[in-house]
Structure formats: structure tokens, C-alpha cells
Amino acid sequence: MLVTHLGHACVLVEAADTRILIDPGAFSDLWHEITDLDAVLITHQHADHVDPENAKTLLEANSKAAVYTADDVEQVVLLPGAESVTPGQNLTVGNIRVETVGGNHAIIHQDIPAIHNIGYLLHAEGEPTFFHPGDALDTTPGGVDVLALPLMGPWAAMKEHVEFVRGLEVPKYSIPIHDELLSDRGRELLSRQISNLTGTEVISLREGATRNF
């Protein structure tokens, strides 16, 4: 499994001859020229997870890609061919089985309207299991080998991130995402603390870096 972090929450996963892009948001442009995708998965409607200005262009360049989103994403952006999903579904994309989990975005503040959030588990025979939770830490499926770990958000504190990783029975590897509101010093501090407190190996993939798992 080849994983590329394309800025903030956006991750490209390549496994079993299948290419899946998750959360092409407005906080990065590293994903703008990506082609040959089999699917685009969107966890929720916030612009840092689905860029309303550039996502349509991405899909036009990947017209054969399946598009799956949380069911209220269409309230903010209409994506050609998008299919809404709910928790508990099993989707097939190429040679990868995609399991949908979760349901709701973490609470940011009681005065901010609640929205839906879908986490995606990617399974392929002979490959590690990859988990992208979007913006929620309340669902902890078993068997996760590689975690896209939200490092910072206005909806959580570090203590919650630590318990989230522990609740996943500590994935062997964690790739920091959701980190564009942090300085380099903040990224290093949070990565080190979470690794020390959980035992997960935190692997930083910045500026489009790639790692084979």
C-alpha cells in the first residue's frame, strides 16, 4: 500500500491496482492535477475536506472515478456522479473494499449546526487496513494498521486524540493529517506526544511525500 499525504486532510491511497483519493479540500492544491483515480471519498461538507471551487474540475479529469460522500455534502457543493453513503455500508472500488463508519462530525460548539461525517476503512487482500476518520474521534473500528491521524482541530484536544489512538488498539503506523493550522513546531510536539503516549509510530508525510506500507 502506497500512501501520499497531499496536504491537510487529503490522502491518496494506492493498493491492489486501485487509486483512491480522500478529502480533496481547499487547504491544499497538491491534489489538483491528480488523474487515473478509481474513486474519490469525501468525509464531510467542510471546505477543508471538499473544495467547492476545484473539486468539480478534479472529477471532470477523473470522469470514471466513483464518488462517495456523506449524505449532506450536497447541501454545499453538487458533485457530478456523487453517491451519498451512510455508516455501515460496504463499497467495492476496484480491488479494495471500503467500509463506511461513524456518522457525525465532532462537536465544534453547541451554537454551530451539527453535520454528518463518514469515516472510511480501506481493505485489500494482502495489504494493510487503512482508516481515514474525517473529523470525528468517536468510532474506533478494529484491525487498523495505518491511521490517517487528525493532529489538530477546533473540535478536539490532544487528550482526545490520544484516547482515540488507544481505542483503535494502537495502529502500528499513524500519518498526521488535518495539520494546516499548526506550525512545524506544533506538528512535531503533538506527533511526539501522541507517539510517546500510545506507542503508534508517527510518520510525517509533508508536501506530497509518499510511504509504502
DRENLUMLUM-63630 format. One record per atom (N, C-alpha, C): residue number from 0; residue in three letters; atom name; x negated, y negated, z. Coordinates in pm, whole numbers, plus 32768, in hexadecimal, padded with zeros to 4 digits. Each point is the difference from the previous one (the first is absolute). Example, Ala and Ser with C-alpha at 12.3 -4.5 7.8 and 13.67 -1.06 7.14 Angstrom:
<nodes>
 seq type atom   xx   yy   zz
   0  Ala    N 7AD9 8239 830C
   0  Ala   CA 8059 7F89 8000
   0  Ala    C 7FA6 7F88 8000
   1  Ser    N 8023 7F97 7FB8
   1  Ser   CA 7FAE 7F89 8006
   1  Ser    C 804D 7F93 8049
</nodes>
This chain:
<nodes>
 seq type atom   xx   yy   zz
   0  Met    N 7FAC 8078 8000
   0  Met   CA 8054 7F88 8000
   0  Met    C 7FA8 7F83 8000
   1  Leu    N 801B 7FA9 7F9F
   1  Leu   CA 7FB7 7F83 7FF4
   1  Leu    C 805B 7F8F 802D
   2  Val    N 7FD3 7FB0 8060
   2  Val   CA 8051 7F92 8036
   2  Val    C 7FB5 7F7D 7FE9
   3  Thr    N 8048 7F9F 7FC9
   3  Thr   CA 7FC9 7F7B 7FE7
   3  Thr    C 8057 7F99 8046
   4  His    N 7FC1 7FAB 8051
   4  His   CA 8049 7F94 8043
   4  His    C 7FF8 7F85 7FA6
   5  Leu    N 8074 7FD2 7FD1
   5  Leu   CA 8006 7F91 7FA2
   5  Leu    C 8032 7F80 8041
   6  Gly    N 7FDF 7FEF 807D
   6  Gly   CA 801F 7F85 8048
   6  Gly    C 807E 800A 8053
   7  His    N 7FF8 7FD2 807C
   7  His   CA 806D 7FFC 8060
   7  His    C 8043 8088 800B
   8  Ala    N 807F 800E 7FD8
   8  Ala   CA 8046 8080 8012
   8  Ala    C 7FFC 8057 7F84
   9  Cys    N 7FBF 7FD4 7F95
   9  Cys   CA 8004 8048 7F81
   9  Cys    C 7F94 806C 7FF9
  10  Val    N 802B 8079 7FE1
  10  Val   CA 7FA6 8073 7FFA
  10  Val    C 8020 8051 7F82
  11  Leu    N 7F98 802B 7FBA
  11  Leu   CA 800D 805C 7F8F
  11  Leu    C 7FD1 8089 802E
  12  Val    N 8056 8064 7FF0
  12  Val   CA 7FDF 808A 8025
  12  Val    C 7FFE 8054 7F80
  13  Glu    N 7F90 8045 7FEB
  13  Glu   CA 7FF2 8057 7F8B
  13  Glu    C 7FE1 808D 8032
  14  Ala    N 805A 805B 7FDF
  14  Ala   CA 7FF0 808B 802A
  14  Ala    C 804F 805A 7FA2
  15  Ala    N 7FCB 8077 7FE8
  15  Ala   CA 8046 8064 7FAF
  15  Ala    C 802C 7FC6 7F7A
  16  Asp    N 7FA5 7FB5 7FC0
  16  Asp   CA 801A 7FC4 7F7D
  16  Asp    C 8078 7FA2 8002
  17  Thr    N 8018 7FBF 8071
  17  Thr   CA 8072 7FA6 8010
  17  Thr    C 7FCF 7F7E 8040
  18  Arg    N 8034 7F8E 7FCD
  18  Arg   CA 7FD6 7F7B 8032
  18  Arg    C 807A 7FB7 8039
  19  Ile    N 7FF8 7FDF 8080
  19  Ile   CA 806E 7FBE 8045
  19  Ile    C 7FCE 7F7F 8041
  20  Leu    N 8045 7F92 7FE2
  20  Leu   CA 7FDF 7F7F 803C
  20  Leu    C 806A 7FDD 8068
  21  Ile    N 7FD2 7FD3 8073
  21  Ile   CA 805B 7FDF 806E
  21  Ile    C 7FF0 7F6E 8026
  22  Asp    N 806F 7FB8 8006
  22  Asp   CA 800A 7F77 8034
  22  Asp    C 7FA8 7F99 7FB9
  23  Pro    N 801D 7FE7 7F7F
  23  Pro   CA 7FB9 7F95 7FB8
  23  Pro    C 8036 7F76 8029
  24  Gly    N 7FC4 7FC7 8065
  24  Gly   CA 8033 7F84 803A
  24  Gly    C 7FB7 7F83 7FD4
  25  Ala    N 8032 7F8D 802F
  25  Ala   CA 7FD0 7F7E 7FD3
  25  Ala    C 7F80 7FD2 8045
  26  Phe    N 7FCE 804C 8062
  26  Phe   CA 7F87 7FD6 8045
  26  Phe    C 7F81 802E 7FB9
  27  Ser    N 800F 8041 7F8B
  27  Ser   CA 7F8C 8030 7FB6
  27  Ser    C 8023 8004 7F6C
  28  Asp    N 7F99 7FED 7FAB
  28  Asp   CA 8014 800F 7F70
  28  Asp    C 7FAE 8072 7FC6
  29  Leu    N 7FC3 8051 8056
  29  Leu   CA 7FA9 806C 7FD0
  29  Leu    C 804E 806C 7FB6
  30  Trp    N 8082 8006 8014
  30  Trp   CA 8052 8068 7FC1
  30  Trp    C 803E 7FD2 7F7C
  31  His    N 7FEE 7F84 7FDA
  31  His   CA 8048 7FC8 7F8E
  31  His    C 7FE7 804A 7F7D
  32  Glu    N 7F89 8034 7FED
  32  Glu   CA 7FDD 803F 7F80
  32  Glu    C 8007 8098 8004
  33  Ile    N 8038 8039 8069
  33  Ile   CA 8007 8091 800D
  33  Ile    C 805F 8039 7F97
  34  Thr    N 7FD5 806C 7FBE
  34  Thr   CA 8054 8045 7F9D
  34  Thr    C 7FFC 8097 8018
  35  Asp    N 8048 8048 7FAD
  35  Asp   CA 8004 8093 8005
  35  Asp    C 8036 8034 8085
  36  Leu    N 805F 7FB8 8039
  36  Leu   CA 803C 802B 807E
  36  Leu    C 8072 8062 7FE7
  37  Asp    N 800D 805E 805C
  37  Asp   CA 8070 805D 7FFE
  37  Asp    C 8074 7FCF 8057
  38  Ala    N 7FE0 7FAD 8064
  38  Ala   CA 806A 7FCA 8056
  38  Ala    C 7FCE 7F85 8049
  39  Val    N 8061 7FAB 8022
  39  Val   CA 7FE9 7F8D 8059
  39  Val    C 8061 800F 8074
  40  Leu    N 7FCA 7FFF 8078
  40  Leu   CA 8051 800E 807A
  40  Leu    C 7FFB 7F7D 804C
  41  Ile    N 8074 7FD1 802C
  41  Ile   CA 8008 7F82 8049
  41  Ile    C 8046 8019 8085
  42  Thr    N 7FBB 7FDD 806D
  42  Thr   CA 8035 801F 8084
  42  Thr    C 8072 7FA4 802A
  43  His    N 7FF6 7F7E 7FDB
  43  His   CA 8069 7FA3 8029
  43  His    C 7FF6 7F7F 7FB1
  44  Gln    N 805B 7FA4 801A
  44  Gln   CA 8017 7F8E 7FAA
  44  Gln    C 7FA4 7F88 8016
  45  His    N 7FAE 7FFC 8067
  45  His   CA 7FAC 7F8C 8019
  45  His    C 7F9B 7FEB 7F8F
  46  Ala    N 7FE4 7F83 7FE2
  46  Ala   CA 7FAE 7FDF 7F8B
  46  Ala    C 7F71 8034 800A
  47  Asp    N 7FCE 8017 8079
  47  Asp   CA 7F79 8037 800A
  47  Asp    C 7FFE 8096 7FE2
  48  His    N 8076 8038 7FE2
  48  His   CA 8009 808E 7FDA
  48  His    C 803A 8014 7F74
  49  Val    N 804A 7F9F 7FD0
  49  Val   CA 802D 8001 7F74
  49  Val    C 8001 7F6F 7FCF
  50  Asp    N 7FA6 7FE4 7FA5
  50  Asp   CA 7FEE 7F79 7FCC
  50  Asp    C 806F 7FE1 7F9C
  51  Pro    N 805C 7FA4 8022
  51  Pro   CA 8071 7FE6 7FA6
  51  Pro    C 7FD7 7FC1 7F7B
  52  Glu    N 7F89 7FC5 7FFA
  52  Glu   CA 7FD5 7FBF 7F84
  52  Glu    C 7FB5 805D 7FA3
  53  Asn    N 7FBA 8064 8035
  53  Asn   CA 7FA9 8053 7FAD
  53  Asn    C 8025 8094 7FFA
  54  Ala    N 805B 802C 8056
  54  Ala   CA 8022 808E 8001
  54  Ala    C 8042 802C 7F7E
  55  Lys    N 8053 7FAB 7FC6
  55  Lys   CA 8043 8024 7F84
  55  Lys    C 7F9B 8014 7F8F
  56  Thr    N 7F9A 7FAC 7FFB
  56  Thr   CA 7F98 800E 7F9A
  56  Thr    C 7FB7 8084 8011
  57  Leu    N 7FE5 8025 807E
  57  Leu   CA 7FC0 8081 801C
  57  Leu    C 8054 8073 7FCA
  58  Leu    N 8082 7FFA 8017
  58  Leu   CA 8057 806D 7FD5
  58  Leu    C 800E 8003 7F68
  59  Glu    N 7FFC 7F8D 7FC0
  59  Glu   CA 8005 7FFD 7F6E
  59  Glu    C 7F83 8042 7FC5
  60  Ala    N 7F8E 7FF0 8044
  60  Ala   CA 7F84 803E 7FD1
  60  Ala    C 7FF9 8094 8025
  61  Asn    N 805D 802D 8054
  61  Asn   CA 8006 808C 802A
  61  Asn    C 808F 8032 7FEF
  62  Ser    N 8031 7FF7 7F86
  62  Ser   CA 808E 8017 7FE5
  62  Ser    C 802C 808F 801D
  63  Lys    N 7FA3 805E 8006
  63  Lys   CA 8023 808B 801B
  63  Lys    C 7FFB 8021 8095
  64  Ala    N 7FD7 7FA1 8052
  64  Ala   CA 7FF4 8019 808F
  64  Ala    C 8088 7FFF 8044
  65  Ala    N 8016 8061 8058
  65  Ala   CA 8076 7FFD 8056
  65  Ala    C 7FED 7F92 8069
  66  Val    N 806F 7FC1 8028
  66  Val   CA 7FF9 7F94 8063
  66  Val    C 8062 8020 8070
  67  Tyr    N 7FCC 8008 8079
  67  Tyr   CA 8054 801E 8074
  67  Tyr    C 7FEF 7F91 8067
  68  Thr    N 8070 7FD2 8038
  68  Thr   CA 7FFC 7F93 8060
  68  Thr    C 8063 8019 8072
  69  Ala    N 7FEB 7FB9 806E
  69  Ala   CA 8068 7FFC 8067
  69  Ala    C 807F 7FC6 7FC2
  70  Asp    N 8074 8025 8035
  70  Asp   CA 807E 7FE2 7FBB
  70  Asp    C 8029 7F6E 8002
  71  Asp    N 7FBC 7FAB 804F
  71  Asp   CA 8024 7F72 7FFF
  71  Asp    C 7F98 7FA9 7FBA
  72  Val    N 7F9D 803C 7FBE
  72  Val   CA 7F9E 7FB3 7FB4
  72  Val    C 8044 7FB1 7F91
  73  Glu    N 8069 8039 7FC5
  73  Glu   CA 8045 7FBD 7F92
  73  Glu    C 8041 7F7C 802A
  74  Gln    N 8009 7FE5 8080
  74  Gln   CA 8035 7F80 802E
  74  Gln    C 7FA2 7F8C 7FDF
  75  Val    N 7F7F 801E 7FF0
  75  Val   CA 7F9F 7F95 7FE9
  75  Val    C 7FBB 8008 7F78
  76  Val    N 7FFA 8077 7FC5
  76  Val   CA 7FC2 800E 7F7C
  76  Val    C 803E 8077 7FB8
  77  Leu    N 8024 7FEB 7F82
  77  Leu   CA 8037 806C 7FAF
  77  Leu    C 7F90 803A 7FAB
  78  Leu    N 7FE5 8080 8014
  78  Leu   CA 7F92 8043 7FBC
  78  Leu    C 8037 8062 7F9A
  79  Pro    N 7FCF 7FF9 7F84
  79  Pro   CA 8033 8059 7F98
  79  Pro    C 7FF0 8093 8025
  80  Gly    N 806D 804A 7FFA
  80  Gly   CA 7FFC 808F 8017
  80  Gly    C 7FF0 802B 8090
  81  Ala    N 8007 7FA2 805F
  81  Ala   CA 7FEA 8023 808C
  81  Ala    C 8072 8056 8037
  82  Glu    N 7FDB 8061 8052
  82  Glu   CA 8061 8057 8043
  82  Glu    C 7FEE 7FEE 8096
  83  Ser    N 806B 7FDF 8045
  83  Ser   CA 7FF7 7FEE 8091
  83  Ser    C 8001 8088 8046
  84  Val    N 7FB6 8006 806F
  84  Val   CA 7FF6 807C 804C
  84  Val    C 801D 7FE4 8093
  85  Thr    N 8022 8069 8046
  85  Thr   CA 801B 7FF9 808F
  85  Thr    C 7FAB 806A 8045
  86  Pro    N 7FF2 7FFB 8083
  86  Pro   CA 7FAD 8062 8046
  86  Pro    C 8032 808E 7FEE
  87  Gly    N 7FA1 805D 7FFA
  87  Gly   CA 8022 808D 7FF9
  87  Gly    C 8007 803A 7F74
  88  Gln    N 7FDD 7FB0 7F9D
  88  Gln   CA 8002 8033 7F77
  88  Gln    C 7F78 803E 7FDD
  89  Asn    N 8003 805D 7FA2
  89  Asn   CA 7F87 803A 7FC7
  89  Asn    C 8001 7FE6 7F6B
  90  Leu    N 7F9E 7FB4 7FD2
  90  Leu   CA 7FF5 7FD9 7F75
  90  Leu    C 7F8B 804A 7FC1
  91  Thr    N 8007 8014 7F7E
  91  Thr   CA 7F91 803E 7FB8
  91  Thr    C 7FC8 7F9C 7F9B
  92  Val    N 7F81 7FE1 800D
  92  Val   CA 7FBB 7FA8 7FA3
  92  Val    C 7F89 804C 7FC9
  93  Gly    N 8005 8027 7F83
  93  Gly   CA 7F95 8052 7FC9
  93  Gly    C 7FEE 807D 8053
  94  Asn    N 7F89 8012 8036
  94  Asn   CA 7FE2 8073 8054
  94  Asn    C 7FFF 7FDF 8095
  95  Ile    N 803A 7F8F 8022
  95  Ile   CA 8005 7FD4 808C
  95  Ile    C 8090 7FFF 8031
  96  Arg    N 8013 8038 8078
  96  Arg   CA 8082 7FF4 8043
  96  Arg    C 7FFB 7F89 805E
  97  Val    N 8061 7FA8 7FF1
  97  Val   CA 8007 7F87 8052
  97  Val    C 8075 800D 8061
  98  Glu    N 7FE2 7FF9 807F
  98  Glu   CA 8066 8009 8069
  98  Glu    C 8019 7F74 8037
  99  Thr    N 807F 7FD9 800B
  99  Thr   CA 8023 7F7C 8034
  99  Thr    C 8024 800B 8093
 100  Val    N 7FCC 7FA2 8050
 100  Val   CA 8016 8004 8091
 100  Val    C 801A 7F73 8032
 101  Gly    N 8028 7FF8 807F
 101  Gly   CA 8011 7F7E 8040
 101  Gly    C 808D 7FCD 7FF1
 102  Gly    N 800E 7F86 7FD0
 102  Gly   CA 8084 7FC6 7FEB
 102  Gly    C 8007 7F6B 8016
 103  Asn    N 7FBF 7FCD 8069
 103  Asn   CA 800C 7F74 8022
 103  Asn    C 7F79 7FBD 8015
 104  His    N 7FF6 7F84 7FD3
 104  His   CA 7F8A 7FAD 8018
 104  His    C 7FF4 7FE5 8096
 105  Ala    N 7F86 7FF8 8031
 105  Ala   CA 7FEB 7FDB 808C
 105  Ala    C 803D 7F76 801B
 106  Ile    N 802F 7FED 8077
 106  Ile   CA 803E 7F80 8025
 106  Ile    C 7F93 7F95 800A
 107  Ile    N 8013 7F95 7FB5
 107  Ile   CA 7FA2 7F8F 8006
 107  Ile    C 802D 7F9F 806D
 108  His    N 8081 7FDF 7FFE
 108  His   CA 803E 7FAB 8067
 108  His    C 8096 8015 7FF6
 109  Gln    N 8043 7FF5 8070
 109  Gln   CA 8090 8019 8002
 109  Gln    C 804E 7FA1 7FA5
 110  Asp    N 7FC5 7F8C 7FE0
 110  Asp   CA 8045 7FA0 7FAB
 110  Asp    C 7FE4 8014 7F6C
 111  Ile    N 7FAC 8060 7FDE
 111  Ile   CA 7FE2 801E 7F74
 111  Ile    C 8051 807B 7FD7
 112  Pro    N 804E 7FF7 7F94
 112  Pro   CA 8056 8071 7FD9
 112  Pro    C 7FB1 8080 7FEA
 113  Ala    N 8037 806F 802C
 113  Ala   CA 7FC1 8082 7FF0
 113  Ala    C 800D 8030 7F6F
 114  Ile    N 7F9A 8047 7FD0
 114  Ile   CA 8003 803A 7F7A
 114  Ile    C 7FD3 8091 8009
 115  His    N 800F 8048 7F91
 115  His   CA 7FD9 808B 7FFC
 115  His    C 7F6C 800E 7FDB
 116  Asn    N 7FC9 8070 8024
 116  Asn   CA 7F73 8020 7FE3
 116  Asn    C 7FF3 8097 7FEE
 117  Ile    N 7FC2 8027 7F92
 117  Ile   CA 7FEC 808E 7FE4
 117  Ile    C 7F6B 8020 8004
 118  Gly    N 7FDB 8061 8053
 118  Gly   CA 7F78 8034 7FFD
 118  Gly    C 7FF9 8073 7F9D
 119  Tyr    N 7F8B 8012 7FC2
 119  Tyr   CA 7FF0 8067 7F9A
 119  Tyr    C 7F8F 8060 8028
 120  Leu    N 8023 8081 8004
 120  Leu   CA 7F9F 806C 8015
 120  Leu    C 7FE7 8043 7F7A
 121  Leu    N 7F80 800A 7FDA
 121  Leu   CA 7FDB 803C 7F81
 121  Leu    C 7FBD 8086 8018
 122  His    N 803B 806A 7FC3
 122  His   CA 7FCD 8087 800E
 122  His    C 7FDD 8038 7F76
 123  Ala    N 7F8B 803E 7FF4
 123  Ala   CA 7FDB 8047 7F86
 123  Ala    C 7FB1 807B 8029
 124  Glu    N 8017 806E 7FBA
 124  Glu   CA 7FBF 807D 8023
 124  Glu    C 7F68 7FF1 7FFB
 125  Gly    N 7FBF 8029 806D
 125  Gly   CA 7F6F 7FFB 8006
 125  Gly    C 7FC7 7F77 801D
 126  Glu    N 8056 7F9D 801B
 126  Glu   CA 7FD5 7F77 8019
 126  Glu    C 8028 7FD5 808D
 127  Pro    N 7FBD 7F9B 8039
 127  Pro   CA 802C 7FCB 8081
 127  Pro    C 808C 7FC4 7FF5
 128  Thr    N 8044 7FF7 8071
 128  Thr   CA 8081 7FBB 8006
 128  Thr    C 7FE7 7F6E 8022
 129  Phe    N 8039 7FA7 7FAF
 129  Phe   CA 7FEB 7F6F 800D
 129  Phe    C 8082 7FBF 8030
 130  Phe    N 7FF4 7FA0 805C
 130  Phe   CA 8076 7FBC 8037
 130  Phe    C 7FEF 7F69 7FFA
 131  His    N 8061 7FBE 7FBF
 131  His   CA 8009 7F6E 8001
 131  His    C 8082 7FDC 8049
 132  Pro    N 7FF7 7FC3 8077
 132  Pro   CA 8079 7FE9 804F
 132  Pro    C 8048 7F7E 7FE1
 133  Gly    N 7FC7 7FAB 7FA8
 133  Gly   CA 803B 7F7C 7FF0
 133  Gly    C 7FF0 7FB0 8080
 134  Asp    N 8068 7FB5 8024
 134  Asp   CA 7FF9 7FAB 8078
 134  Asp    C 8055 803A 8070
 135  Ala    N 7FDC 8076 802C
 135  Ala   CA 8046 803E 8071
 135  Ala    C 7FA3 8067 803F
 136  Leu    N 8009 800A 8084
 136  Leu   CA 7FAB 805C 804A
 136  Leu    C 8051 8062 8053
 137  Asp    N 8081 8010 7FDE
 137  Asp   CA 8057 8052 8054
 137  Asp    C 8017 808D 7FCB
 138  Thr    N 7FC6 8021 7F8E
 138  Thr   CA 800E 8086 7FC8
 138  Thr    C 7F77 8040 7FF5
 139  Thr    N 7FF0 8075 803E
 139  Thr   CA 7F7C 8040 8006
 139  Thr    C 800A 8091 7FD0
 140  Pro    N 8006 8014 7F7D
 140  Pro   CA 8007 8088 7FCB
 140  Pro    C 7F81 804E 801C
 141  Gly    N 800B 8082 8003
 141  Gly   CA 7F8C 8054 8019
 141  Gly    C 7FB1 801B 7F82
 142  Gly    N 7F85 802E 8013
 142  Gly   CA 7FB0 802E 7F91
 142  Gly    C 7FBF 7F96 7FAB
 143  Val    N 7FF5 7F85 8032
 143  Val   CA 7FC2 7F94 7FB3
 143  Val    C 7F68 800C 800A
 144  Asp    N 7FBF 8004 7F8D
 144  Asp   CA 7F6D 8006 7FFB
 144  Asp    C 7FC2 7F77 7FE8
 145  Val    N 803F 7FB2 7FA9
 145  Val   CA 7FCD 7F7B 7FDC
 145  Val    C 8070 7F9C 8016
 146  Leu    N 7FE8 7F9F 8057
 146  Leu   CA 8065 7F9C 8023
 146  Leu    C 7FDB 7F78 7FC7
 147  Ala    N 805F 7FC2 7FBC
 147  Ala   CA 7FF3 7F71 7FE0
 147  Ala    C 802E 7FB6 807D
 148  Leu    N 7FA1 7FCC 804A
 148  Leu   CA 8019 7FCB 8086
 148  Leu    C 8016 7F69 7FFE
 149  Pro    N 807B 7FD2 8019
 149  Pro   CA 8015 7F6F 800C
 149  Pro    C 7FAD 7FCB 8074
 150  Leu    N 7FA6 7FA4 7FE0
 150  Leu   CA 7FA1 7FD5 8066
 150  Leu    C 8035 7F8B 8052
 151  Met    N 8055 7FAF 7FC1
 151  Met   CA 8034 7F8C 8047
 151  Met    C 8082 7FD3 7FBF
 152  Gly    N 8060 7FDD 8051
 152  Gly   CA 807C 7FC6 7FCF
 152  Gly    C 8041 7FAF 806D
 153  Pro    N 8055 7F9F 7FDC
 153  Pro   CA 8045 7FB1 8067
 153  Pro    C 8069 8050 804B
 154  Trp    N 800C 8081 7FDF
 154  Trp   CA 8066 8057 803B
 154  Trp    C 7FC3 8069 805D
 155  Ala    N 7F7E 7FF7 801D
 155  Ala   CA 7FC2 8066 8056
 155  Ala    C 7F82 7FC9 8041
 156  Ala    N 7FDD 803C 8070
 156  Ala   CA 7F82 7FE3 8044
 156  Ala    C 7FA7 807C 7FF7
 157  Met    N 7F7E 7FEF 801D
 157  Met   CA 7FA3 806E 7FF1
 157  Met    C 802A 807B 8051
 158  Lys    N 8039 7FEA 8074
 158  Lys   CA 8028 8072 8054
 158  Lys    C 8066 8057 7FB8
 159  Glu    N 8055 7FC3 7FAC
 159  Glu   CA 8061 804E 7FB4
 159  Glu    C 7FBF 804D 7F8E
 160  His    N 7F9C 7FC3 7FC1
 160  His   CA 7FB7 8046 7F96
 160  His    C 7FB7 807A 8038
 161  Val    N 7FC6 7FF1 8076
 161  Val   CA 7FB9 8070 8040
 161  Val    C 8061 8072 801C
 162  Glu    N 8073 7FE2 803A
 162  Glu   CA 8060 8069 8020
 162  Glu    C 803B 803E 7F81
 163  Phe    N 800C 7FB2 7F98
 163  Phe   CA 802E 8036 7F7F
 163  Phe    C 7F9E 8069 7FCC
 164  Val    N 7F7F 7FE1 8001
 164  Val   CA 7F9B 8060 7FD1
 164  Val    C 8001 807C 8058
 165  Arg    N 800A 7FED 8082
 165  Arg   CA 8006 8074 805B
 165  Arg    C 807D 8053 7FE6
 166  Gly    N 806F 7FBE 7FE3
 166  Gly   CA 807C 8047 7FE5
 166  Gly    C 7FFA 8055 7F82
 167  Leu    N 7FA9 7FDA 7FA5
 167  Leu   CA 7FE9 804E 7F86
 167  Leu    C 7FA0 8073 8019
 168  Glu    N 7FDE 8017 807C
 168  Glu   CA 7FA0 8067 8028
 168  Glu    C 7F77 7FE6 7FC1
 169  Val    N 7FE5 7F7F 7FEF
 169  Val   CA 7F7E 7FCA 7FD6
 169  Val    C 7FD4 8036 7F77
 170  Pro    N 8028 7FBE 7F95
 170  Pro   CA 7FCD 8023 7F7C
 170  Pro    C 7F68 7FFA 7FFE
 171  Lys    N 7FC2 8058 7FB3
 171  Lys   CA 7F6F 8001 7FF9
 171  Lys    C 7FCA 7F7B 7FCE
 172  Tyr    N 8044 7FC7 7F9C
 172  Tyr   CA 7FD2 7F83 7FC4
 172  Tyr    C 8070 7F98 8005
 173  Ser    N 7FD9 7F83 8016
 173  Ser   CA 805E 7F90 7FF8
 173  Ser    C 7FC1 7F92 7FAC
 174  Ile    N 804D 7FCF 7F9F
 174  Ile   CA 7FD3 7F93 7FAA
 174  Ile    C 804B 7F81 8027
 175  Pro    N 7FBC 7F9A 8031
 175  Pro   CA 8046 7F86 8028
 175  Pro    C 8045 7FBC 7F8A
 176  Ile    N 8080 7FE1 8013
 176  Ile   CA 804C 7FAF 7FA1
 176  Ile    C 8048 7F93 804E
 177  His    N 804F 7FAF 7FBB
 177  His   CA 804D 7F95 803F
 177  His    C 7FA3 7FA8 8054
 178  Asp    N 7F95 7FD3 7FBF
 178  Asp   CA 7F93 7FBE 8048
 178  Asp    C 7FDC 7F76 7FCB
 179  Glu    N 8050 7FCA 7FA2
 179  Glu   CA 7FDA 7F81 7FC2
 179  Glu    C 8013 7F87 805B
 180  Leu    N 8040 8011 8072
 180  Leu   CA 800C 7F93 8060
 180  Leu    C 7F8C 7FFF 8064
 181  Leu    N 7FA0 805A 7FED
 181  Leu   CA 7F90 800D 805C
 181  Leu    C 7F7E 7FCB 7FC2
 182  Ser    N 7FA8 7FD1 8056
 182  Ser   CA 7F77 7FE3 7FD6
 182  Ser    C 7FB1 8082 7FFC
 183  Asp    N 7F8A 7FFD 7FC6
 183  Asp   CA 7FAB 8078 7FFF
 183  Asp    C 7FE0 802C 808F
 184  Arg    N 7FEA 7FA0 8058
 184  Arg   CA 7FE3 8021 808B
 184  Arg    C 8078 8045 8041
 185  Gly    N 8078 7FD0 7FE3
 185  Gly   CA 8078 803E 8036
 185  Gly    C 8015 808C 7FCB
 186  Arg    N 7FE5 8015 7F7F
 186  Arg   CA 800B 8086 7FC6
 186  Arg    C 7FA1 8061 8047
 187  Glu    N 7F85 7FD4 8012
 187  Glu   CA 7F9C 8057 803F
 187  Glu    C 8027 8020 808F
 188  Leu    N 802F 7F9D 804A
 188  Leu   CA 8025 8015 808D
 188  Leu    C 8073 8062 800D
 189  Leu    N 806B 7FEA 7FB4
 189  Leu   CA 8074 8058 800C
 189  Leu    C 7FE1 808C 7FD0
 190  Ser    N 7FB5 800C 7F93
 190  Ser   CA 7FDC 8085 7FCE
 190  Ser    C 7FAF 804C 8067
 191  Arg    N 7FA1 7FBD 803E
 191  Arg   CA 7FAA 8041 8063
 191  Arg    C 8050 802A 807A
 192  Gln    N 8055 7FA8 8030
 192  Gln   CA 804D 8020 8079
 192  Gln    C 8061 8074 7FE7
 193  Ile    N 8045 7FFD 7F8F
 193  Ile   CA 805F 806B 7FE3
 193  Ile    C 7FB7 8085 7FEF
 194  Ser    N 7F8D 7FFD 7FBD
 194  Ser   CA 7FB2 807A 7FF1
 194  Ser    C 7FD1 8035 8086
 195  Asn    N 7FCD 7FA7 8055
 195  Asn   CA 7FCE 802A 8083
 195  Asn    C 806E 803A 8058
 196  Leu    N 8079 7FC9 7FF6
 196  Leu   CA 806D 8029 8058
 196  Leu    C 804C 8079 7FCD
 197  Thr    N 7FEE 8023 7F81
 197  Thr   CA 804D 8070 7FC9
 197  Thr    C 7FA9 8072 7FCB
 198  Gly    N 7F89 7FE0 7FD0
 198  Gly   CA 7FAB 8065 7FC4
 198  Gly    C 800D 800C 7F69
 199  Thr    N 805F 7FB6 7FC3
 199  Thr   CA 800A 8000 7F6F
 199  Thr    C 7F85 7FBB 7FC4
 200  Glu    N 7FD3 8030 7F8E
 200  Glu   CA 7F90 7FC0 7FBB
 200  Glu    C 8036 7F94 7FA5
 201  Val    N 7FE4 7F83 8022
 201  Val   CA 8032 7F8F 7FB3
 201  Val    C 7F9F 7FE2 7F8E
 202  Ile    N 8034 8003 7F86
 202  Ile   CA 7FAF 7FEA 7F89
 202  Ile    C 8033 7F84 7FB9
 203  Ser    N 7FB2 7F97 8001
 203  Ser   CA 8027 7F82 7FC2
 203  Ser    C 7FE9 8006 7F6A
 204  Leu    N 8069 7FE7 7FB5
 204  Leu   CA 7FF7 7FF7 7F6E
 204  Leu    C 802D 7F75 7FD7
 205  Arg    N 7FA0 7FA6 7FF2
 205  Arg   CA 8020 7F75 7FE2
 205  Arg    C 7FE2 7FE2 7F6D
 206  Glu    N 804A 7F9F 7FCA
 206  Glu   CA 7FE8 7FCD 7F79
 206  Glu    C 8005 806D 7F97
 207  Gly    N 8061 8058 800C
 207  Gly   CA 8013 8067 7F9B
 207  Gly    C 7FA5 8078 800C
 208  Ala    N 7FC4 8012 8075
 208  Ala   CA 7FA8 8073 8015
 208  Ala    C 8051 8082 7FFF
 209  Thr    N 7FBD 806B 7FDB
 209  Thr   CA 803E 8082 7FEE
 209  Thr    C 7FBA 8069 8056
 210  Arg    N 804C 8062 8030
 210  Arg   CA 7FC7 806E 804E
 210  Arg    C 8045 8081 7FD7
 211  Asn    N 7FB0 8069 7FEF
 211  Asn   CA 8035 8084 7FE1
 211  Asn    C 800E 804F 8081
 212  Phe    N 8076 8037 8019
 212  Phe   CA 801B 804D 8079
 212  Phe    C 801C 8092 7FDB
</nodes>
